[in-house]
Amino acid sequence: MPVTKQVVEGLFPFHFAFDQELRIQSLGRGLQKLEPTLEPGASFLEYFRLERPHLDLDFDLIQANQHFIFVFEPTSARYRLRGQIFPHDSAHLMYFLGSPWVEDMEALQQLGLSLRDFPLHDSSPDVLQVLQAQRTMVSDLKTLNDKLSRQRADLRAANNLLVSKQREVHRLAMVASKTEVPVLITDAEDRIEWVNDAFIRFSGYTQQEVLGRSAGSILTGPETNLETLAFIAECCRELRAFSCEILNYTKSGSSYWAAIEVSPIQDENGNPAGFITIQQDITKRRRMAEYNSLEIAVTRLLAQRLESSAIVSEILSTVCSLLGFCAGLLWRIASDGSHLLCGETWSVPQLEQSPFMERSKAMTFTPGLGLPGTVWIEAKPKWMFDLSRETNFPRLPSAAASGVRSGFAFPIQVTGSVLGVMEFFDFQTREPNPQLLEVLARIGVQLGQFLERAAAEAKQANLLSVLQATFDATADGILLSALDQSIVSFNQRFLDLWQLPQGTSKEASITQLRTLVHDQLSDPEAFFSLVQQLYANPEEVSAEVIHFKDGRVFERFSQPQRLADRIIGRIWSYRDVTEQWRSQQALRESEERYRIVAETASYGILTVDEGDTVVYANAAAGRILGYPRNSLLGLPLDDLIPGGVSHSICSLQSFESTAFHKNENPIPVELSVGEYQIAGQNLVSLIFQDVTPRKVYERKIEDARELAEASNRAKSAFVANMSHELRTPLNAILGYTEMVIEDATENGHSLYTRDLARVLTAGRHLLTLIDDILDISKIEAGKMEVHPEWVDVESIINECVSTLAPIAQKNNNQIIVKPWEPVGQFWTDPTRFRQSLFNLLSNASKFRHDGLVELSLQLDQQNGREWTHWSVRDTGRGISKEDQSKLFTAFTQVNWSTSKSEGGTGLGLAITRSLCEAMGGHVSLESEPGVGSCFTISLPRRKPEGS
């Protein structure tokens, strides 16, 4: 069955749907109760994390692993959701169908969820069988009571010895240790001092495990009656003997009913010294009483004559409540008899939304498959005391996940025919119980008889209700009359249409109704004249329209009513067609309005049939295509707008195509297509406009863009050429300046040496600016080239550091090269790498004062290639986020005041980034104001394959 929205909303109140972007699209009302802030559109990752299976929260991974049980933990961590994920009809949506995973009812209440009580339904029991079972049970109880009385008498005698002499306690213990009933001795504060061997065998505890502990702490459990415990505590406080029956628990956790007799022990001075407790296992007697109560309860349910579904639900609840089972299910045979379907269910609160119950409700069983199928085919009860050992139990994974460990089923049958199967399950392993199976087999027979009788009654009642419902629910007002014009019956719709009083009696006659409707009709005389004519001609059939003074319009149909071949009366049927008449008038008006809009529109409109033949064209279409409008009718659409743009493309989104003028000239058009039906005929409408002016404008824009790009390339080429022309004479100036400085130094003209040094410094600075402009121009002109080779990186590092040492010393900075493992040679352009690294070290030394400049190297692997990361870190003022975004832009500097004092064009970082990208790498920046900055050059170390 496809997972539709209706199915999900009805069956899974804790579901949610999410799309490919892991955003919640819808959620069930139960989940809204758990997470009030969760709304459609929220990010899945903000509310849940995937606990199991261990997958990344990725839509494709989840879609590929739908067979898993998924466990999600909300961010509140108050609970977990457990269930399965199914695809929606759309491939871009997934449904998580699950429920809260809680371990007890208290946890469920803390989540703010309410417990649902299901109505339960049963059939009449065999009273004689119940009475017989009761007499047998009474006899067994009498025998058991006599035996217990004798044992109590023996133990009372032993207790009297303890009262007389405290020193004989040990002798009494030896006597008690030989008896087959459990005995324990406690001190005055209910701490166990001694237990006999029978207690150890029965409870599963050792002497060491119970000594010093209270009896209540080891024997009571979750279902022990609190009133009984209060009675025991009161008797112990008053130091008086007492006896009662109580539900105890063994060390393994299994429960049993015990009849206990407690007597106080006194020391030699008569002071309270403790208690001696004697237990007698009465589980069998109590179970027989429970079975008797169960049969009586079922008998009463079946006698209530409720609906079969209510009876079944009550039986499931009663059996589970009285016998301590955690879940019960009814399996009904499908209408075709091929498989079993899950019908009514009942479970304890922690199982209501469990994987086991959800899986059970969704499954079907063929004969012989699973526990229900086996019971169905064998027609006898079957007990599975440990589900983990069963090979024919398909629900084992969901049962194990929900803590269900054992189960049994019995057939619901009558006269040897199986009508269904009932299942019950427990959290504990249960050994087969023949007495219980006998009781439930009898209940199965009683329930089968009830269901068979209920099915027959329901079939008859359903037939009558269908006939009555059809008569009452029809949209027509119906009146049945006899040939003598007396009224036989009419439905509620008849009264509503004719606006008759609700108390109008069916005992009235047609003549009496005339007085009630006469003033409503526009032409009452013609109306009643036709009525009399039809009664005078019983076989005549009539159909006419009736008009009312208030504007209502009715259609009336009248025909003879036949029983076999005999006419027994007439059937009058009235239908209100007022809205239809008004709609037809409105439609005619609407068609006229739309016709005017279409005819006056500036857009061309064409309508074509299924054969792509034009059946409608407005005036604008004829004007755009150059045809008289009527000449377009009957033309193939392909002659006007070729390319199959009608039935093959139906979209209200506009797109461009080409139409052809009558003179065969192409016309660019913007077109939208829509498909619809009229009178069962598929039609397509095309709305289009001539976009020739827009195309001309777009062409002009494109030409202007190309002209601008060409101008930019010419500018870059010009700058590159000019930079080259400037550098040639400047190099000569620098050379001659150095020669003059040498001559002045040798001749002792120190006064000229300082001035010439300033000229040399300014010239070199000017050369640097020209080199930067030349580089950025080459980059913009696309003429930047790199020539990679195997480079000794250490020598380049040493050269850069030694060259920048004077600049660093000038600003009182220190350049530190962090040690690294020898890199050896790596594949790069040495000149471009030196230039890039030099730019970063120069900036760090030039724009910082009294700080550190640190150069470090890191190696790693990315996508199978080895990379080098050269980081230059300084302790300067740092760079803000706003300035970082524009730092690598040409001719841009962050701090103009520093730039004016230190110089620079703002091209260094832009050139460095372009050079690194040309060498196959990139430059990155990490900076925080007041802390410093770190620029990193990342380059591949090895020569690319195939280079």
Secondary structure, 3 states (H helix, E strand, C coil): CCCCHHHHHHHCCCCEEEECCCEEEEECHHHHHHCCCCCCCCEHHHHEEEEECCCCCCHHHHHHCCCCCEEEEECCCCCCEEEEEEECCCCCEEEEEEEECCCCHHHHHHCCCCCCCCCCCCCCCCHHHHHHHHHHHHHHHHHHHHHHHHHHHHHHHHHHHHHHCHHHHHHHHHHHHHCCCCEEEEECCCEEEEECHHHHHHHCCCHHHHCCCEHHHHHCCCCCCHHHHHHHHHHHHCCCCEEEEEEEECCCCCEEEEEEEEEEEECCCCCEEEEEEEEEECHHHHHHHHHHHHHHHHHHHHCCCCCHHHHHHHHHHHHHHHHCCCEEEEEEECCCCCCEEEEEEEECHHHCCCHHHHHHHHCEECCCCHHHHHHHHHCCCEEECCHHHCCCCCCHHHHHHHCCCEEEEEEEEECCEEEEEEEEEECCCCCCCHHHHHHHHHHHHHHHHHHHHHHHHHHHHHHHHHHHHHHHHCCCEEEEEECCCEEEEECHHHHHHHCCCCCCCCCCEHHHHHHHHHHHECCHHHHHHHHHHHHHCCCCCEEEEEEECCCCEEEEEEEEEEECCEEEEEEEEEEECHHHHHHHHHHHHHHHHHHHHHHHCCCEEEEECCCCEEEEECHHHHHHHCCCHHHHCCCEHHHHCCCCCCCCCCCCCCEEEEEECCCCCEEEEEEEEEEEEECCEEEEEEEEEECHHHHHHHHHHHHHHHHHHHHHHHHHHHHHHHHHHHHHHHHHHHHHHHHHHHHHHHCCCHHHHHHHHHHHHHHHHHHHHHHHHHHHHHHHHCCCCCCCEEEEHHHHHHHHHHHHHHHHHHCCCEEEECCCCCCCEEEECHHHHHHHHHHHHHHHHHCCCCCEEEEEEEEEEECCEEEEEEEEEECCCCCCHHHHCCCCCCCCCCCHHHHHHHCCCCCHHHHHHHHHHHCCCEEEEEEECCCEEEEEEEEECCCCCCC
